[in-house]
Amino acid sequence: MLKKNIFILTAALFLISVIFSFSVLADQTESPAELRTIEVVMNNFDFVPNQINVDPGERVRFKLTNPSSAYHTFTIYNSKTNREKAVVNAALSAGEEKEVVVQMPNNETELYLVCLPHEGLEMTGKVIVSDGNLAN
């Protein structure tokens, strides 16, 4: 009888943990339609657009296209000098397309957008994280 009760208790705890984990995942995931898509084209040595405006804490999908003949990166740092950890770093070969979903910082700030191999050719831009109050 004790083994049967332990089995039932273990099974119940397992079911509760499975149900809880699914409800947590459901709260954290968003359907693709709920994400704002921002298209960025990486031409030969420039981003189009080279200024991107997002809201604090927004999750956005970047649809990246590299129609050029060169390898490019879509890299966002906290600033030009603060490169401890990239907000995103996506590499695209010539002719490649890619989508990346990025969680923007919760605070208003100006982020540094750069193509790492072509920074010297000024293939840079900025991502402005603001609810409209950040001066350009």
Secondary structure as a PSIPRED ss2 file (coil, helix, strand):
# PSIPRED VFORMAT (PSIPRED V4.0)

   1 M C   1.000  0.000  0.000
   2 L H   0.000  1.000  0.000
   3 K H   0.000  1.000  0.000
   4 K H   0.000  1.000  0.000
   5 N H   0.000  1.000  0.000
   6 I H   0.000  1.000  0.000
   7 F H   0.000  1.000  0.000
   8 I H   0.000  1.000  0.000
   9 L H   0.000  1.000  0.000
  10 T H   0.000  1.000  0.000
  11 A H   0.000  1.000  0.000
  12 A H   0.000  1.000  0.000
  13 L H   0.000  1.000  0.000
  14 F H   0.000  1.000  0.000
  15 L H   0.000  1.000  0.000
  16 I H   0.000  1.000  0.000
  17 S H   0.000  1.000  0.000
  18 V H   0.000  1.000  0.000
  19 I H   0.000  1.000  0.000
  20 F H   0.000  1.000  0.000
  21 S H   0.000  1.000  0.000
  22 F H   0.000  1.000  0.000
  23 S H   0.000  1.000  0.000
  24 V H   0.000  1.000  0.000
  25 L H   0.000  1.000  0.000
  26 A H   0.000  1.000  0.000
  27 D H   0.000  1.000  0.000
  28 Q H   0.000  1.000  0.000
  29 T C   1.000  0.000  0.000
  30 E C   1.000  0.000  0.000
  31 S C   1.000  0.000  0.000
  32 P H   0.000  1.000  0.000
  33 A H   0.000  1.000  0.000
  34 E H   0.000  1.000  0.000
  35 L C   1.000  0.000  0.000
  36 R E   0.000  0.000  1.000
  37 T E   0.000  0.000  1.000
  38 I E   0.000  0.000  1.000
  39 E E   0.000  0.000  1.000
  40 V E   0.000  0.000  1.000
  41 V E   0.000  0.000  1.000
  42 M E   0.000  0.000  1.000
  43 N E   0.000  0.000  1.000
  44 N C   1.000  0.000  0.000
  45 F C   1.000  0.000  0.000
  46 D E   0.000  0.000  1.000
  47 F E   0.000  0.000  1.000
  48 V E   0.000  0.000  1.000
  49 P C   1.000  0.000  0.000
  50 N C   1.000  0.000  0.000
  51 Q E   0.000  0.000  1.000
  52 I E   0.000  0.000  1.000
  53 N E   0.000  0.000  1.000
  54 V E   0.000  0.000  1.000
  55 D C   1.000  0.000  0.000
  56 P C   1.000  0.000  0.000
  57 G C   1.000  0.000  0.000
  58 E C   1.000  0.000  0.000
  59 R E   0.000  0.000  1.000
  60 V E   0.000  0.000  1.000
  61 R E   0.000  0.000  1.000
  62 F E   0.000  0.000  1.000
  63 K E   0.000  0.000  1.000
  64 L E   0.000  0.000  1.000
  65 T E   0.000  0.000  1.000
  66 N C   1.000  0.000  0.000
  67 P C   1.000  0.000  0.000
  68 S C   1.000  0.000  0.000
  69 S C   1.000  0.000  0.000
  70 A C   1.000  0.000  0.000
  71 Y C   1.000  0.000  0.000
  72 H E   0.000  0.000  1.000
  73 T E   0.000  0.000  1.000
  74 F E   0.000  0.000  1.000
  75 T E   0.000  0.000  1.000
  76 I E   0.000  0.000  1.000
  77 Y E   0.000  0.000  1.000
  78 N C   1.000  0.000  0.000
  79 S C   1.000  0.000  0.000
  80 K C   1.000  0.000  0.000
  81 T C   1.000  0.000  0.000
  82 N C   1.000  0.000  0.000
  83 R C   1.000  0.000  0.000
  84 E C   1.000  0.000  0.000
  85 K C   1.000  0.000  0.000
  86 A C   1.000  0.000  0.000
  87 V C   1.000  0.000  0.000
  88 V E   0.000  0.000  1.000
  89 N E   0.000  0.000  1.000
  90 A E   0.000  0.000  1.000
  91 A E   0.000  0.000  1.000
  92 L E   0.000  0.000  1.000
  93 S C   1.000  0.000  0.000
  94 A C   1.000  0.000  0.000
  95 G C   1.000  0.000  0.000
  96 E C   1.000  0.000  0.000
  97 E E   0.000  0.000  1.000
  98 K E   0.000  0.000  1.000
  99 E E   0.000  0.000  1.000
 100 V E   0.000  0.000  1.000
 101 V E   0.000  0.000  1.000
 102 V E   0.000  0.000  1.000
 103 Q E   0.000  0.000  1.000
 104 M C   1.000  0.000  0.000
 105 P C   1.000  0.000  0.000
 106 N C   1.000  0.000  0.000
 107 N C   1.000  0.000  0.000
 108 E C   1.000  0.000  0.000
 109 T E   0.000  0.000  1.000
 110 E E   0.000  0.000  1.000
 111 L E   0.000  0.000  1.000
 112 Y E   0.000  0.000  1.000
 113 L E   0.000  0.000  1.000
 114 V E   0.000  0.000  1.000
 115 C C   1.000  0.000  0.000
 116 L H   0.000  1.000  0.000
 117 P H   0.000  1.000  0.000
 118 H H   0.000  1.000  0.000
 119 E H   0.000  1.000  0.000
 120 G H   0.000  1.000  0.000
 121 L H   0.000  1.000  0.000
 122 E C   1.000  0.000  0.000
 123 M C   1.000  0.000  0.000
 124 T E   0.000  0.000  1.000
 125 G E   0.000  0.000  1.000
 126 K E   0.000  0.000  1.000
 127 V E   0.000  0.000  1.000
 128 I E   0.000  0.000  1.000
 129 V E   0.000  0.000  1.000
 130 S C   1.000  0.000  0.000
 131 D C   1.000  0.000  0.000
 132 G C   1.000  0.000  0.000
 133 N C   1.000  0.000  0.000
 134 L C   1.000  0.000  0.000
 135 A C   1.000  0.000  0.000
 136 N C   1.000  0.000  0.000
